[in-house]
Amino acid sequence: MADTKYLELSNSSSKSGGIAIAPDVIESIAGITVDQIDGVHLMSNNISKSFNTILGRDSSGSGAKLIEDDRGLVIEVSVVLDFGVSVPQVATKIQDRVKQQLLFMTEIVINEVNVQVNGMMPDTTKSDIDPDDIFSENNGDNK
């Protein structure tokens, strides 16, 4: 969505003036909402954002993108989920929560939330090997 196009709130015609919200704000709300859902390991764009930060590049993406087309307002979300979760259940929860949160915070109706699952992240396993003594004879075995 164009950076200069703001979304005018329909109820903002008051004596005090109008209210307009930047698309980046909508994307940020959607991204934060998705990050708070159980089963979501990370927003897919967070990986590239981390690399861009290290390389000194500007990356303002949140893994959520706002699009306006013939369907109305659409949010596209890219995620990596925790291994073992139900993909359809987590994706449906993402869709419902993003719509609810944006309606609550901005009074903007989102017609669709499209979820793209780009991967699954396995649980981290705990190692018995002492990182300070990796060459010990028992290699973590308690014999």
N, C-alpha and C positions, 0 to 999 in steps of 0.2 A: 504494500500500500504506500502511496506517496507520502513522504515525510511532511509535506506542507498541508496536506488535507486533514483538517480536524473534523471530528464528529460532533455535530451540534446536538445537544440534548433537547428533546422535544418539549419538555416541561420547563425549559429555561427562559421562556418568554415572560419575564417578570419585570416589575418596575426597576429592579436593581441591575438588570442587564442579562446578557446571554451567557451560556456556559458551553465551552467547547473542550473536547478531550483529544489529545494527540493519540494516534494509533499506537505509538510506543508504550503509552500508559496501559492501553488495553492488552497489548502483548505481555507486558510485565505482570499485570494482574493474573492473566492466564498462566504464565510460567510459574509464578509463586504458588498459585493454587495447585498446579500439577505436582510441584515439588513436595507438597504436603500430603500427598495421597500415599497410603500404604501400598507397597508393591512396586512403586516407581523408584528405580535406583538413581536415575538421573535423566535430565533432559538431554537429548542427543546433541544439541548444539553446545552444551557445556564443555564437551571434550575439545571441540575446535576453538571455543572461546578461550579455554585455558592455554592452548598452544599459541593462539594469537596474542594473548597477554604476555606470554614469555617472549615472543618475537617482537613485541612492541607495536603490534598492529591494533587498530581500533576494531572492536567487534561488539556491537550493541545487541546482538540477537539473544533471545532467551529460550530458543527451542520452540517458541510459539509464534505463529505468523498470522496476522489479520489480513483477510482478503475481502474485497467487496466486488461481487459479480452479480449475475442475474438471479442467483439464489438469495441474495441479500448479504449479510455479514457472516463470514465463515472464518473460524479459527482452525489452523492446521498445527498439530502438536506432534513433535518427534520425541520419542522416549526410549530409554533402555529400562527394562523391567528386572526385578529380582527373580532369580531362578526359582521355579516351583510355584509361582502364583498363577492363577487362572487369567490368561490373557484377555478373554472376552469380559470377564468381570471387572478387571482393573480398567480396561479401555472404556467400558460403559460408565464406571465411576468417574473417570476423567471427563467424559462428555457431560455428565450430569452436573458435576461440581463446577466446571468451568462456566457453563451456562448460568447456574445459580449465582455464583460469585459475581460475575459481570453484571447480571441483572440487579443484584443487591447493591453493588458498589457504584454502578454508573447508570442504572435504569436503561441500559442498552440491551436489546434483544439480539442474541446470536442465533442464527437460523441453523447452523451446523457446526459441530466440532469433529473434525476428522483426526483420528489418532493413527499415527504411523509408528509401529513398534520396530525399532532398528536393531534390537538385540536383547539378550538376557545376560545378567551378570550372576555368576555362581556365588554362593556364600563363601566368605573367606574362611579358610581352615586354620585352626590354631596349631602352630608347630611347637613341639616339645623341645626343639633344639634351641639352646641358649645362643643368641646372636653374638654375645661377647666371648663365647668359647665354642666356635663352630667346628673346631678340630678335636673336640673331646672324644675319648675312646668309646663312650656309650652312645654317642649321637642321639641323645634324647631318650634312650631306653633307660628305664629305671630298673636296672638289674642289681 
